Amino acid sequence: MINFAKLFKRNGSSKFRPKVPEGQRFYVIGDIHGRCDLLDELILAIEEDDAQVGQAETTIIFLGDLVDRGPESARVIETARQWGKRRKVRYLAGNHEEMFLQSFEDKEMLRHFLKHGGRETVLSYGIKKKRYNELSLKELQQELHELVPKKHRKFLGAMEDIILAGDYAFAHAGINPKRAIDDQQQSDLRWIRDRFLKHREPLTHVVVHGHTIFEDVEHTPYRIGIDTGAFRTGILTALVLEGDQRRIIRASETDGTITTQHAEFR
């Protein structure tokens, strides 16, 4: 295993350039939160980019939080699910997928879920606002079993918690820096924040994560945060990794028009 303590300088600069395995290309998509309009355009941009830049074994990784807050969670789930039938796509579970799934059986979790963007997810499955407002919590929980297709619940339930590729680790929220990469707890991978974000010592892998919104891609020698707040900012970001090279593809909405941009990232 790489000794990052020797490879990274104390001042944060690095002689070491992390790599993904040779011959592989990764497109890593940050938190979508129901913005399927942005995802549609980003998928087109990724497909075009992948076709143009040469042969590679390509993997798409969703970093989690496909659902909640934005208006089209149901369509995001179906779009992501269908894309995985056409090419190699891997899906990480975020804390919002966890809340959504637990809401089917746990009434208190349903209450929590609805307060944190779940209302928009429920409405995206076609229930009218008037009926939604009339239902008690217990009635809404019963309604969820009819509203949400079983294939969507199965899809969300099969999501992964961590993916490793070369010198990179991919996790929704981050990792517990006090635990080995192969000894992480699910709760940390989906929910951790300050203990990970404030960590300044070397890690065994560069961790690519979402969960915490940044105005732009946030990076240190040990982590890269690519949640650019799609539901709030209208910007959905994908990180492209190949060899030791890194690039960014963004789908951005301005005045109702969505465009895509490509940028180098060091």
Disulfide bonds with the S-S distance in Angstrom:
none
